[in-house]
Amino acid sequence: LAQEILSSDLNLLFGNFEKIELSVFDNRTALSLIQDKFKALSVPDKISDFIVSFGFCHPFYLNALAGALVDYHTKNPASEPAISSLISALENMFLDNWGILNRRFSCLMDEIESSLKGRLVIEVMIELSSASNSIREISQALMRPKKEVSFLLNQLCSLDIVSKNADIYYLADRIFSFWLRCIYTNRLNAFSMDADKQKQSFRREMDSLFASFSEAQGKAINVRILELFNQFSNKSIEVQKKRMHLNP
């Protein structure tokens, strides 16, 4: 959307001008940001690293996640920072109706549903959050025509909800993807889920994420890189504007 505005409306006013893209922080800057928030709190390195990874170096999420942990231990000074306290700190943000992240994503879903009518758009987004990332995979999972799925994916791209790399589609916001997969989907599928069951489900998902993160951290870099490329086996990707097909 920004590119479109710059190339059309503003171009008429100012002519050609330099465009500088601002991306998320790099890992070192992101870690520096949350460590600054943890000045009065002794947080283990692995927890800090996990927050950087989970928040994918986005300043808004880093502030929210780190701030929640600080607030939790301010209210519970006797407890030591650990993954259990981080999960407790994040529960309300993700589960409460007025939790900052739950409210943010619920409002975003309302905007998407008002722009793109129909149940299919929700199903397509849930499939994306569950790692189905090609038109073929999504259309097969939902048993819908490729043309219909392709149209919706392109619409979601135009709204900056979905990003595309060659033939691969993915949700640009990884925490939004997590919320869709682990919280929103449960609400849709469960006839009734009380608050305690929601919290238990959330804790299991976060524990699983942290366990996967810890396991990955313990692997050699070359092993992790190989595993990454294997995830795109037999798919086309774009690297530095060059399209390449990764053989199985």
MOBELDA-V532447 format. One line per field, one symbol per residue. psi: psi as a letter, one per 20 degrees, with the letter a starting at -180 (. if undefined). A space follows every 10 residues. Layout:
psi=???
//
This chain:
psi=gghgghifgh hhgiaprppo poarqrgggg hhghhhhjgj pnpqhhgghg ggghjljphg hggggghggg ggihhmihqq prhghgghhi ghhhhqhjqg gggghghghg gghhgnqqhh hghghhggij jojqgggghg hilqqhgggg ggghghghjk hqrpodjpqq phohhggggg giggghhhhp gporhghggg gghgghgggh ggggghhiqq ghghgghghh hkpkqprppl jppqpoq.
//
